[in-house]
Structure formats: structure tokens, C-alpha cells
């Protein structure tokens, strides 16, 4: 039995890999929505609120302290919520199974400890594209996560992106970890699928991809770049505006 999940903020293009896994015969849960998310999400949302209680934020520097998450035991309440959310996956006997929902990223430090042998795919997309559309994680306070409040919608989304990126970066990598750029999946699908197949150990289906999903920020007439994107954008090869 192999278990796989996708880590990545909402609007990172994670539905592409979820649909690929589903089309490849991977059991992705009893009910999934059009985005490839395992639903209903309520227990996962509540688990996110539990873990958020142990995160603090320095609002002046926009830095979060995740140290407690790395050392403390996850409370029984959290474990029960994860069991509830993943019941259809954990109770299924399929050889290959997993799940996808963006909020898994919010509980990533404790998910890796609960499922240390699972395979984790970190799905990356240019943050300038990530913040164009609305997502439930835009306002981190929805999940009890502290951050400097703002009425600027794009800034809220950008802060949410930074929080999730910083949380992943601060957490020790699990034993089985692969980073994939959404842009590579679209523009170099065969090469990227081969990398995924080598990682997962089984053949994957080919789904239709749309090149116009790349660099949508170029048609956007609002603010879509923030200076705190720069380190990650440089790391993953995205162009920095002059």
C-alpha cells in the first residue's frame, strides 16, 4: 500500500495532479469535487484551527514562529479530526491511495509526523498567478492563524501565500518528497510525468493541459507582485520584475 498527498497553496494548479492521480487509478477518497479535493472539508478545516493555536506572528517583520509545531505532540482533538476527514482513504484497501486538499499545507508539520512514509508532492506555481483568484485560505484568520490584518485583498492573498511557503520551508522534509512546478507540468508534461512516475513507482495517466494557464498575471491590471515573493521566485526560476 502506498499513500500520496499534495502540498501546495490553493490556486497552485494542484487540481492537475489530483486529476492525474485519479485518472491513474489512485483512490482519492469517497467524494471529490471538481478541484480534485477530498470533501467534505470541515474536519480538515477544524484541524487547521487546532494547529494554528500554536503559531505566533511578529507582525512587524511578517515572520511566524513554528517551533512549537516541530516539538510538541499533536493534541488528541487534532488526531481525531484528521481521522474523520481521511476516514474513506484510511479505511480503503486500494494498493495506491491518497488525497488532495490545499488546507493539508496548513497542517503539514503534523501530517508528516502522522504519515512519515507517505509520498509528498510539493506543487509550486508562480505566486503572481497564485494570488489572482479567490481562495478560502486568503484570510488566514478564517483558520485562526495570526497575521497583520489588511483591507488590501491582494496583499491578504500574498501574505497567505508567504505563510504557507514559510511553513513548508520550516518543516523538516519527509522521507519521500518531490517538488514539481505547475509550469513544468503544463509545458513539459511528458518529462514531468516521468519524474513523477519514478517517484511514485507506477504509471500515470495523461490529462489535457492548457498552456494559457501559465503567466496569467501578464494579463492582470492589478498588483500581483510583492517584495517578499523574491526569495522563492528566485529559487524556483521565476522572473523578478525590474
Order of alpha helices (4+ residues) and beta strands (2+ residues): beta-alpha-alpha-beta-beta-alpha-alpha-alpha-beta-alpha-beta-alpha-alpha-beta-alpha-alpha-alpha
